[in-house]
Amino acid sequence: MSKTSWTTNNIPSLSGKIIIVTGGNSGLGYEAVKAYASKNAQVILACRDLSKGENAKQEILKTLPNGLIDVMMLNLADLSSVKDFADSFQKKYKQLHILLNNAGIMMTPYQQTVDGIEMQQGTNHFGHYALTGLLLPVLKKTPAARVVNVSSMAHKQGVMDFDNLLYSNGLSYSPLGAYGRSKLENLLFTYGLQAYLERNKLDIKCVVGHPGVSDTNLFAHIGSKFLQTLLSPIFKLFIQPASMGVLPELRASMDENVQGGEYFGPDGWREMKGYPVLVQPNPSALHKVHIQKLWQVSEELTKVKYPEL
Ligand SMILES: NC(=O)c1ccc[n+]([C@@H]2O[C@H](COP(=O)([O-])OP(=O)(O)OC[C@H]3O[C@@H](n4cnc5c(N)ncnc54)[C@H](OP(=O)(O)O)[C@@H]3O)[C@@H](O)[C@H]2O)c1
């Protein structure tokens, strides 16, 4: 791979490519939609609030008036919405070159999704597991398709406890613990999916990125407003703009040399900022039994099965 820094200038023309970005109305997802649209892709901005999605689209069209952006409803915390999205998408589009599983929430208080799944894992992992499985038919019809997941350095704090995976009724719940677990699940799912794709000889790769620490709306739930204001100057020292933070997921989705299962993050100090390079996950993300167990639980909870050929 090239030693020069990878930027959006490395993205070739995407004319004719069809790309879904989950959480495309805000932060990294918004930047991804903008980057893909600037290269003439047909981008599906998937969001849980259509008015926010439409505002984001209009904002992008101010600088890219010919951008092809289709706003579609997707609530990852509601499996019926995930199914509706996958059905509507496949009625409208016949190929899917990139599925960017970007949406996420962080450190929210204990809540459950519509289907009774702990909210951070339900949104960040189980919703994306279901979405990817339901979109497999169209991914299979597309040459060299890619699924890109978005993890975090916080996966290193994640611990899998299959006896109480979903913090039943809030038991032992901690906002950071659940976030870390969900981001570890993004990696475990990546390796499980890549193994599935290889086993079934499908022309699809699954890769993963993390954005370091990036200035987005993700931090809304950390501490009180007072604490956020107090810590903001220190925080700013370690944070990069969303336009930089998005580069690892963009590179994972684009770089023609990428191998299935590779993980990209920023090249700076402690992977907090910088240009996207290959990085290593924590060994906990490579735990073969946990990869398998998570796959099994994901199937059971979402009722989405990935067929073996
Ligand atoms: N920013 C960082 O430093 C950082 C670090 C590590 C990892 N990440 C990861 O980066 C990804 C993007 O986050 P961000 O930083 O760009 O944060 P953000 O600005 O808060 O964007 C998150 C996006 O996800 C959407 N979303 C949340 N719940 C959803 C649901 N149930 N269904 C559909 N969409 C939903 C949000 O929609 P609404 O606008 O409607 O809320 C928003 O569009 C996340 O996976 C996050 O874990 C970020």
PDBQT file of the ligand as one rigid body, heavy atoms in Angstrom, charges set to zero:
ROOT
HETATM    1  N1  LIG A 401     -16.883  10.617  16.902  1.00  0.00    +0.000 N 
HETATM    2  C1  LIG A 401     -15.966   9.827  17.393  1.00  0.00    +0.000 C 
HETATM    3  O1  LIG A 401     -14.952  10.256  17.972  1.00  0.00    +0.000 OA
HETATM    4  C2  LIG A 401     -16.107   8.356  17.270  1.00  0.00    +0.000 A 
HETATM    5  C3  LIG A 401     -15.127   7.540  17.859  1.00  0.00    +0.000 A 
HETATM    6  C4  LIG A 401     -15.218   6.166  17.705  1.00  0.00    +0.000 A 
HETATM    7  C5  LIG A 401     -16.256   5.604  16.969  1.00  0.00    +0.000 A 
HETATM    8  N2  LIG A 401     -17.213   6.427  16.436  1.00  0.00    +0.000 N 
HETATM    9  C6  LIG A 401     -18.301   5.784  15.673  1.00  0.00    +0.000 C 
HETATM   10  O2  LIG A 401     -18.596   6.531  14.533  1.00  0.00    +0.000 OA
HETATM   11  C7  LIG A 401     -19.949   6.288  14.123  1.00  0.00    +0.000 C 
HETATM   12  C8  LIG A 401     -20.625   7.588  13.732  1.00  0.00    +0.000 C 
HETATM   13  O3  LIG A 401     -20.789   8.412  14.866  1.00  0.00    +0.000 OA
HETATM   14  P1  LIG A 401     -20.536   9.981  14.844  1.00  0.00    +0.000 P 
HETATM   15  O4  LIG A 401     -19.333  10.228  15.653  1.00  0.00    +0.000 OA
HETATM   16  O5  LIG A 401     -20.601  10.522  13.472  1.00  0.00    +0.000 OA
HETATM   17  O6  LIG A 401     -21.783  10.478  15.730  1.00  0.00    +0.000 OA
HETATM   18  P2  LIG A 401     -23.092  11.333  15.379  1.00  0.00    +0.000 P 
HETATM   19  O7  LIG A 401     -22.711  12.660  14.801  1.00  0.00    +0.000 OA
HETATM   20  O8  LIG A 401     -23.878  11.320  16.631  1.00  0.00    +0.000 OA
HETATM   21  O9  LIG A 401     -23.796  10.472  14.254  1.00  0.00    +0.000 OA
HETATM   22  C9  LIG A 401     -24.414   9.253  14.562  1.00  0.00    +0.000 C 
HETATM   23  C10 LIG A 401     -25.457   8.954  13.523  1.00  0.00    +0.000 C 
HETATM   24  O10 LIG A 401     -26.100   7.712  13.844  1.00  0.00    +0.000 OA
HETATM   25  C11 LIG A 401     -27.502   7.930  13.787  1.00  0.00    +0.000 C 
HETATM   26  N3  LIG A 401     -28.270   6.989  14.609  1.00  0.00    +0.000 N 
HETATM   27  C12 LIG A 401     -28.272   6.859  15.940  1.00  0.00    +0.000 A 
HETATM   28  N4  LIG A 401     -29.172   5.940  16.328  1.00  0.00    +0.000 NA
HETATM   29  C13 LIG A 401     -29.764   5.480  15.196  1.00  0.00    +0.000 A 
HETATM   30  C14 LIG A 401     -30.783   4.550  14.919  1.00  0.00    +0.000 A 
HETATM   31  N5  LIG A 401     -31.448   3.919  15.892  1.00  0.00    +0.000 N 
HETATM   32  N6  LIG A 401     -31.131   4.308  13.633  1.00  0.00    +0.000 NA
HETATM   33  C15 LIG A 401     -30.516   4.968  12.632  1.00  0.00    +0.000 A 
HETATM   34  N7  LIG A 401     -29.558   5.883  12.828  1.00  0.00    +0.000 NA
HETATM   35  C16 LIG A 401     -29.180   6.141  14.092  1.00  0.00    +0.000 A 
HETATM   36  C17 LIG A 401     -27.676   9.358  14.257  1.00  0.00    +0.000 C 
HETATM   37  O11 LIG A 401     -28.974   9.833  13.943  1.00  0.00    +0.000 OA
HETATM   38  P3  LIG A 401     -29.582  11.133  14.721  1.00  0.00    +0.000 P 
HETATM   39  O12 LIG A 401     -28.902  12.325  14.134  1.00  0.00    +0.000 OA
HETATM   40  O13 LIG A 401     -31.035  11.051  14.409  1.00  0.00    +0.000 OA
HETATM   41  O14 LIG A 401     -29.259  10.969  16.172  1.00  0.00    +0.000 OA
HETATM   42  C18 LIG A 401     -26.570  10.015  13.474  1.00  0.00    +0.000 C 
HETATM   43  O15 LIG A 401     -26.967  10.197  12.141  1.00  0.00    +0.000 OA
HETATM   44  C19 LIG A 401     -20.608   5.546  15.302  1.00  0.00    +0.000 C 
HETATM   45  O16 LIG A 401     -20.699   4.180  14.980  1.00  0.00    +0.000 OA
HETATM   46  C20 LIG A 401     -19.619   5.747  16.443  1.00  0.00    +0.000 C 
HETATM   47  O17 LIG A 401     -19.639   4.681  17.378  1.00  0.00    +0.000 OA
HETATM   48  C21 LIG A 401     -17.159   7.769  16.560  1.00  0.00    +0.000 A 
ENDROOT
TORSDOF 0
